[in-house]
Amino acid sequence: MNKNLSTLKAQIYNDLFSDIISGKYKINTILTEKFLMEKYNVSRAPIREALTQLTATAILSSIPRQGYKIVEPSPKQMRDIVKFRTALEPAFLEMYYSCIADKSIGELKQICYLYDKSPATDFMTRWQYNCEFHLKLFSNYNNNYSYSLLNDALSIQTMFFVQTKHYASNSLHLAVLDYIEKKEINIAINILKADIGDFLLNTTAPSE
């Protein structure tokens, strides 16, 4: 794929993903290549590439001779993702905590600060800061493949999150950082596991 096509595909993917998670398209809506080609005024190739990527991450499902349906994440899928993240993130923290530089710790604390400064009713912004925290922490391990898997998992959780207005907690993030700084990694790992598992609790965002 040439650079221009790759860049165009990424732009369409980002725009389409944003439209889906923001609720612009309802669950079970079927998107067609023709509709998206007209919407973005581009050829079929970058549209198909973006749709293929969204299908690979289970955000869309390909329906033969119809198009691509926006998938509703199931509670089981959410449980499976939480189990996956609970296995992935703490294991990498245990192996590579020594790679986390002071500068990165400072950037992670800034994410926590921005979370706390955002309105309690702005559940989407708070969820985005939650995702940013986990991805930023994981980026220290310099494993692009696993980082991509985590990013995909968080994308699917975002779909569920938007539908349920699930409340993303920030309360354990600073504690994780505190124990990393103290080199008490076993405690940091257990707190990180609790933070990831918190997604399964039946908590919802405060009402407007």
C-alpha positions as CSV (number, residue, x, y, z in Angstrom):
1,M,0.0,0.0,0.0
2,N,1.4,3.4,-0.9
3,K,1.9,6.1,1.7
4,N,-1.0,8.3,0.5
5,L,-3.5,5.3,0.5
6,S,-2.3,4.3,4.0
7,T,-2.7,7.8,5.3
8,L,-6.2,8.1,3.8
9,K,-7.2,4.7,5.2
10,A,-6.1,5.8,8.7
11,Q,-8.0,9.1,8.4
12,I,-11.2,7.3,7.3
13,Y,-10.7,4.6,10.0
14,N,-10.3,7.3,12.7
15,D,-13.3,9.3,11.5
16,L,-15.5,6.3,11.2
17,F,-14.5,4.8,14.5
18,S,-15.2,8.2,16.2
19,D,-18.6,8.3,14.6
20,I,-19.4,4.8,15.8
21,I,-18.3,5.2,19.4
22,S,-19.9,8.6,19.7
23,G,-23.3,7.1,18.8
24,K,-23.7,8.8,15.4
25,Y,-24.6,5.4,14.0
26,K,-26.9,3.2,16.1
27,I,-26.1,-0.4,17.0
28,N,-26.9,-2.9,14.2
29,T,-26.8,-0.1,11.6
30,I,-25.4,-1.6,8.3
31,L,-22.8,0.6,6.6
32,T,-22.1,0.0,2.9
33,E,-19.0,0.7,0.9
34,K,-21.0,2.8,-1.5
35,F,-22.4,5.0,1.3
36,L,-19.0,5.6,2.8
37,M,-17.4,6.2,-0.6
38,E,-19.9,9.0,-1.2
39,K,-19.6,10.3,2.3
40,Y,-15.8,10.6,2.2
41,N,-15.6,11.2,-1.6
42,V,-12.9,8.6,-2.0
43,S,-12.3,5.4,-4.0
44,R,-13.2,1.9,-2.7
45,A,-9.7,0.9,-1.6
46,P,-9.2,3.0,1.5
47,I,-12.9,2.5,2.6
48,R,-12.4,-1.3,2.3
49,E,-9.1,-1.2,4.3
50,A,-10.8,0.8,7.1
51,L,-13.8,-1.5,7.2
52,T,-11.5,-4.6,7.3
53,Q,-9.6,-3.1,10.3
54,L,-12.9,-2.3,12.1
55,T,-14.1,-5.9,11.4
56,A,-10.9,-7.4,12.7
57,T,-11.4,-5.7,16.0
58,A,-15.0,-6.9,16.2
59,I,-16.5,-3.4,16.0
60,L,-18.1,-4.2,12.7
61,S,-19.4,-7.5,11.3
62,S,-19.3,-8.3,7.6
63,I,-22.7,-9.2,6.2
64,P,-22.4,-10.8,2.8
65,R,-24.2,-8.8,0.0
66,Q,-25.4,-6.2,2.5
67,G,-22.5,-4.4,4.1
68,Y,-21.0,-4.1,7.6
69,K,-23.1,-4.1,10.7
70,I,-22.2,-2.3,13.9
71,V,-21.8,-4.9,16.5
72,E,-23.2,-4.7,20.0
73,P,-20.6,-5.9,22.5
74,S,-22.0,-8.7,24.7
75,P,-21.5,-8.9,28.5
76,K,-19.5,-12.1,27.9
77,Q,-17.2,-10.3,25.4
78,M,-16.6,-7.7,28.1
79,R,-15.8,-10.4,30.7
80,D,-13.4,-12.0,28.2
81,I,-11.7,-8.7,27.5
82,V,-11.3,-7.9,31.2
83,K,-9.7,-11.4,31.7
84,F,-7.4,-10.8,28.8
85,R,-6.3,-7.4,30.1
86,T,-5.9,-8.8,33.6
87,A,-3.5,-11.3,32.2
88,L,-1.7,-9.0,29.8
89,E,-1.1,-5.7,31.6
90,P,0.1,-6.9,35.1
91,A,2.4,-9.5,33.5
92,F,4.1,-6.8,31.4
93,L,4.4,-4.5,34.4
94,E,6.0,-7.3,36.4
95,M,8.6,-8.0,33.7
96,Y,9.3,-4.5,32.5
97,Y,8.6,-2.1,35.4
98,S,12.3,-1.1,35.3
99,C,11.7,0.4,31.9
100,I,9.3,3.0,33.3
101,A,11.2,6.3,33.4
102,D,10.5,9.2,35.8
103,K,9.4,11.3,32.8
104,S,6.8,8.7,31.9
105,I,5.6,8.6,35.6
106,G,5.2,12.4,35.4
107,E,3.2,12.1,32.2
108,L,0.9,9.4,33.7
109,K,0.3,11.6,36.8
110,Q,-0.7,14.5,34.4
111,I,-3.3,12.2,32.8
112,C,-4.7,11.5,36.3
113,Y,-4.7,15.2,37.0
114,L,-6.6,15.9,33.7
115,Y,-9.1,13.2,34.6
116,D,-9.8,14.7,38.0
117,K,-10.2,18.2,36.4
118,S,-12.8,17.0,34.0
119,P,-16.5,17.2,35.0
120,A,-17.9,14.2,36.8
121,T,-20.8,14.1,34.3
122,D,-18.5,14.1,31.3
123,F,-18.2,10.3,31.3
124,M,-16.7,10.1,27.8
125,T,-13.8,12.4,28.5
126,R,-13.1,10.5,31.7
127,W,-13.2,7.2,29.9
128,Q,-10.8,8.5,27.3
129,Y,-8.3,9.5,30.0
130,N,-8.7,6.1,31.5
131,C,-7.7,4.5,28.2
132,E,-4.9,7.0,27.8
133,F,-3.5,6.0,31.2
134,H,-3.4,2.3,30.4
135,L,-2.0,2.8,26.9
136,K,0.6,5.2,28.1
137,L,1.7,2.9,30.9
138,F,1.9,0.0,28.5
139,S,3.9,2.0,25.9
140,N,6.9,1.9,28.3
141,Y,7.3,-1.8,27.5
142,N,8.2,-1.2,23.8
143,N,6.1,-4.1,22.5
144,N,4.1,-2.8,19.5
145,Y,2.2,-6.1,18.9
146,S,0.9,-6.3,22.4
147,Y,0.2,-2.6,22.5
148,S,-2.0,-3.0,19.4
149,L,-3.9,-5.8,21.1
150,L,-4.5,-3.7,24.1
151,N,-5.6,-0.8,22.0
152,D,-8.1,-3.0,20.2
153,A,-9.5,-4.4,23.5
154,L,-10.0,-0.9,24.8
155,S,-11.7,0.1,21.5
156,I,-14.3,-2.7,22.0
157,Q,-14.7,-1.7,25.6
158,T,-15.4,1.8,24.4
159,M,-18.3,0.6,22.4
160,F,-19.8,-1.0,25.5
161,F,-18.9,2.0,27.6
162,V,-20.7,4.5,25.3
163,Q,-23.9,2.4,25.3
164,T,-24.0,1.9,29.1
165,K,-22.4,5.2,30.2
166,H,-20.3,3.1,32.4
167,Y,-18.3,5.1,35.0
168,A,-14.5,5.0,34.6
169,S,-12.8,5.3,37.9
170,N,-9.4,7.0,38.4
171,S,-9.1,6.2,42.0
172,L,-6.5,3.4,41.7
173,H,-4.2,4.9,39.0
174,L,-2.2,7.2,41.3
175,A,-1.8,4.3,43.7
176,V,-0.4,2.1,41.0
177,L,2.2,4.9,40.2
178,D,3.0,5.4,43.8
179,Y,3.9,1.8,44.4
180,I,5.9,1.7,41.1
181,E,7.9,4.6,42.4
182,K,8.5,2.8,45.6
183,K,9.6,-0.3,43.7
184,E,6.9,-2.3,45.5
185,I,5.8,-4.0,42.3
186,N,3.7,-6.8,43.7
187,I,1.4,-4.3,45.3
188,A,1.3,-2.2,42.1
189,I,0.4,-5.3,40.2
190,N,-2.5,-6.2,42.5
191,I,-3.8,-2.6,42.4
192,L,-3.6,-2.7,38.6
193,K,-5.6,-5.9,38.5
194,A,-8.2,-4.4,40.7
195,D,-8.4,-1.3,38.5
196,I,-8.9,-3.4,35.3
197,G,-11.5,-5.6,37.0
198,D,-13.4,-2.5,38.2
199,F,-14.9,-2.4,34.7
200,L,-17.1,-5.3,35.5
201,L,-18.7,-3.6,38.4
202,N,-22.2,-2.3,37.9
203,T,-21.4,1.3,38.2
204,T,-22.7,4.0,35.9
205,A,-21.8,7.6,35.3
206,P,-23.4,10.3,37.4
207,S,-26.6,11.8,35.9
208,E,-26.5,15.1,34.1
